[in-house]
């Protein structure tokens, strides 16, 4: 299958290095999950791929063409944020229709397309509700409808279900899998939940703690035993969290002050 | 007791009725009525102790209110005051929105706008009254200008605060989906600023009323401020109280009828 997204040695420094020469590729129609401990830079990576931030080094290729960070990308991106980021003063339909305007979907046509996508994510009948009148899960569905409505070539999702309760989370995981099967979109999905990643991803990229590097890439196409993968990833993430918090010198082994802050 | 309540026993029923009653009392503002009656009693006592020049009795004020209502004086003076406020306040609104637009469009302007607001905020009402008397003489323009200059910092600081509090996450969403400059302004900046503007208008209008009547003491021959001062000069203290009551009523009515309705309207999505 054709390579849709290629991340080549992408590094990002703020005051300290955050991303360290990240490389991986995503095939067309693949469902890639980016995994890693909290705060390791997963979101930064997704924002770079979404052209919202410029890397310090390295490049991102979409269908072989490098992203030009100085200009708006030619390809269409659907981005689902951690929070829904719907405009509270617009109805669900108006929220979806809004992003169609730059694509020439003004007026009645935009409304029609918005209605169709809201129906597709299971929000038929709620088109004229304000976001504050529906549940968090429904708001996130509307955000997904908005992302799909621009007919994106790649769909980027940044822990979209992090704010939802366990039941809603499970339902939304099923939904996003259905959407992926029916639309055949290439999806890049950031999460810190191994459970979630192994359930919905076809390819898993495990990141290490700061500065984040790719620790392992695992194919999750149903061939390998899922439980074994979960086990392995759990072990890795625990190691990373321990390393991230500077505990790897052994519990109780050192007295406070022996190690400089931030080392490790 | 707690168990009985949980089971819906007699105690629960009794408490339910009591809470219904207290809710009814809340809706009717019973406590306010009690305070009002107490104030009336104290007022009457003071009036008979000090005489009606110092403290006219409540009955005289009610009678005076009826008199100005029948004679049409009420509409003449309240109308004049209201007209000046609306003009001065309206100009302040235009100026404040302009300042907000500048602050949202241009970072350097934002700093200047902040500083201008700080200076205006620190300027006394009396400065504007005296200056406007010099500039505009004994005309309508003097109270209008004073109202303009006093309400401007209140309105402007609210508008600028609104502009600055636009959620950057919404702006980022707009960038990802490549919304144009105008669409971003229309769909995000304006709607998030409007609640701040309305809150500022509510406070600003109250201030406008309080300030414009002070400005009316000087130089004009109509308006609530003028007639109040005139009543004092002819030793009609009861009429001073009448016009004070008129002012309070105007304030409460515009607040209830205009601004509460307006803020409900602009926040119907909440």
Interface residues (C-beta under 8 A of the other chain):
Chain A: X50 X52 X72 X77 X79 X81 X83 X85 X87 X88 X89 X90 X98 X99 X101 X102 X130 X131 X132 X146 X150
Chain B: X169 X170 X172 X173 X175 X176 X177 X178 X179 X180 X183 X187 X188 X191 X192 X268 X269 X270
